[in-house]
Each structure stands twice: as C-alpha cells, then as structure tokens.
Amino acid sequence: MRGTEPAVTADGAVWRKATRSNTVGNQCVEVALLRGGIAVRDSKDPEGPRLMFSPGEWEAFIDGVKGGEFDLS
C-alpha cells in the first residue's frame, strides 16, 4: 500500500520505568522506544495491554501533560 507505515509493535522493546513512578504503592509506568513510535505499559502487568503512540501522538500527549490537560493526582 502506498503511503502506509509499518505497525508499531512492542516486540523486542527495552522497557524503562518512569522516574516518578511510585515504588511503594506499585504504581509504575514503563515506556519503550520503538522503531515506529513509543509504547507504554503498567509494570504490574507486563503481559497486559500496551498503549502505542506514533512520535506525533507521543509529543502531543507529553505537551498535554506539561500543559495541565490531565489530572495526575
């Protein structure tokens, strides 16, 4: 197909725990840089669902967090 990009997958991803994750309450988020984007998962459920972002989607998400669009409490 013309103009399509390969699907983002988490195969072989190197997961990194967020620096602000709460280790006391097991509230940990992990992020992996992939060839086609970024993946996010809950470290308590590493085989569970993963959110996949294109680079543009990730940038918009980070900008929203920094701009206060999300309640992080």
Secondary structure, 3 states (H helix, E strand, C coil): CCCCCCCCCCCCCCEEECCCCECCCCECEEEEEECCEEEEEECCCCCCCEEEECHHHHHHHHHHHHCCCCCCC
